[in-house]
Amino acid sequence: MKVIFQKIIKKKVELLIRKLGVNVFELIIELPLSFSICDSIEYSEKDNKIYLHVFDGDDFDLICDFDDIEEEDKLKVYQILSSFL
């Protein structure tokens, strides 16, 4: 069941990124999640991965893989992105 959830939520978030970005695959948006406030979300078509970026200062970019975050955070990302439609 968990694997099905992972695949479905990832695909839904990918489609939202594509739709909101009008085929630009990175959105600059604050996403307050349990571990940090993410500053952008990116879909890499080449890797079929979704990355969350946390920028700290001018030179630091912490990148988190969407697959590695908690389920609650995945749902929150989905809810925030879908609220813009």
MOHU-V239733 format. One record per helix or strand. SS is the DSSP state (@ for helix, = for strand). FROM is the first residue (numbers start at 1). LEN is the number of residues. If there is no record, write none. Layout:
BEGIN
<<SS | FROM | LEN> <SS | FROM | LEN>>
END
This chain:
BEGIN
<<@ | 2 | 19> <= | 26 | 7> <= | 37 | 8> <= | 49 | 8> <= | 60 | 6> <@ | 66 | 3> <@ | 71 | 12>>
END
